[in-house]
Amino acid sequence: MNILIKWLILAASILITAKLLPGVVVTGLWTALVLAIVLGLINAILRPILVILTLPINILTLGLFTLVINALLVMLASSIVKGFEVGGFINALLFSIILSVISFVISKVLDPIK
C-alpha cells in the first residue's frame, strides 16, 4: 500500500513539475504514471552505480555532480517513455530539482508525522 501511495505522489509531482516548466512536456496522467515507474527503476538500478563510478568528481564538487547525474537520468527516461519530452540538459536539471522538492512537500503534507 505504501509503494502505491509513493507512486501516485511521484506521478502527481511529475504532472505539477511539467506544468511549471515550459521545456518539459508530459502528455497525460498515464504517461506520468509510467514515467514514475521508469524513474523509480532508473534511480534504483542505475543511479547508485553512476554515483559510485563518479565518486572522485562528486567529492571534488562537494556532491553537486549528483545533480548532473540526476539530469542525465531524466534525459534517459525521456528517451524511454513516449509522451515525456525534455527540452535539453538545463530543463532536465530543473525538472529533477523541482520534482524532488514538490515530491517532498506533497509527501510531508500527506504524512506529516514521519
C-alpha positions as semicolon CSV with decimal commas, in nm:
position;residue;x (nm);y (nm);z (nm)
1;M;0,000;0,000;0,000
2;N;0,285;0,237;0,086
3;I;0,451;0,180;-0,254
4;L;0,125;0,263;-0,433
5;I;0,092;0,591;-0,243
6;K;0,453;0,687;-0,320
7;W;0,396;0,602;-0,687
8;L;0,088;0,825;-0,701
9;I;0,271;1,108;-0,520
10;L;0,555;1,088;-0,772
11;A;0,311;1,086;-1,065
12;A;0,130;1,391;-0,926
13;S;0,466;1,563;-0,872
14;I;0,563;1,488;-1,232
15;L;0,242;1,646;-1,361
16;I;0,286;1,956;-1,143
17;T;0,651;1,996;-1,241
18;A;0,570;1,961;-1,611
19;K;0,312;2,239;-1,577
20;L;0,569;2,467;-1,410
21;L;0,850;2,416;-1,662
22;P;0,785;2,526;-2,021
23;G;1,057;2,295;-2,163
24;V;0,902;1,976;-2,024
25;V;0,601;1,800;-2,176
26;V;0,400;1,519;-2,017
27;T;0,107;1,424;-2,238
28;G;-0,122;1,288;-1,967
29;L;-0,181;1,100;-1,646
30;W;-0,093;0,762;-1,794
31;T;0,242;0,899;-1,915
32;A;0,311;1,040;-1,567
33;L;0,232;0,703;-1,406
34;V;0,461;0,518;-1,648
35;L;0,732;0,783;-1,602
36;A;0,709;0,743;-1,224
37;I;0,780;0,371;-1,260
38;V;1,063;0,425;-1,509
39;L;1,226;0,695;-1,294
40;G;1,193;0,472;-0,988
41;L;1,363;0,183;-1,166
42;I;1,636;0,404;-1,310
43;N;1,702;0,560;-0,969
44;A;1,707;0,219;-0,801
45;I;1,935;0,046;-1,054
46;L;2,149;0,295;-1,247
47;R;2,187;0,588;-1,007
48;P;2,384;0,401;-0,737
49;I;2,621;0,261;-0,999
50;L;2,678;0,605;-1,153
51;V;2,729;0,769;-0,815
52;I;2,995;0,512;-0,723
53;L;3,168;0,543;-1,061
54;T;3,177;0,922;-1,037
55;L;3,271;0,934;-0,669
56;P;3,600;1,126;-0,720
57;I;3,426;1,400;-0,920
58;N;3,142;1,402;-0,669
59;I;3,386;1,454;-0,384
60;L;3,562;1,737;-0,570
61;T;3,232;1,913;-0,639
62;L;3,103;1,852;-0,286
63;G;2,818;1,639;-0,417
64;L;2,692;1,882;-0,680
65;F;2,780;1,640;-0,959
66;T;2,489;1,429;-0,836
67;L;2,261;1,695;-0,986
68;V;2,425;1,632;-1,323
69;I;2,369;1,258;-1,283
70;N;2,002;1,321;-1,198
71;A;1,958;1,539;-1,506
72;L;2,116;1,275;-1,729
73;L;1,886;1,010;-1,581
74;V;1,583;1,231;-1,653
75;M;1,705;1,264;-2,012
76;L;1,739;0,885;-2,028
77;A;1,382;0,848;-1,902
78;S;1,262;1,092;-2,168
79;S;1,414;0,870;-2,435
80;I;1,240;0,563;-2,289
81;V;0,891;0,698;-2,212
82;K;0,683;0,811;-2,506
83;G;0,484;1,124;-2,427
84;F;0,753;1,267;-2,199
85;E;0,984;1,521;-2,356
86;V;1,257;1,732;-2,201
87;G;1,392;2,027;-2,399
88;G;1,759;1,987;-2,309
89;F;2,000;1,944;-2,023
90;I;1,904;2,260;-1,832
91;N;1,537;2,166;-1,843
92;A;1,623;1,815;-1,723
93;L;1,829;1,962;-1,438
94;L;1,549;2,197;-1,335
95;F;1,294;1,916;-1,370
96;S;1,491;1,688;-1,137
97;I;1,536;1,961;-0,875
98;I;1,175;2,083;-0,881
99;L;1,042;1,726;-0,890
100;S;1,238;1,643;-0,575
101;V;1,110;1,950;-0,392
102;I;0,745;1,902;-0,494
103;S;0,756;1,530;-0,414
104;F;0,899;1,605;-0,071
105;V;0,638;1,873;0,005
106;I;0,345;1,657;-0,109
107;S;0,466;1,358;0,092
108;K;0,510;1,574;0,405
109;V;0,165;1,728;0,365
110;L;0,001;1,387;0,326
111;D;0,200;1,220;0,603
112;P;0,336;1,490;0,840
113;I;0,424;1,252;1,124
114;K;0,731;1,098;0,960
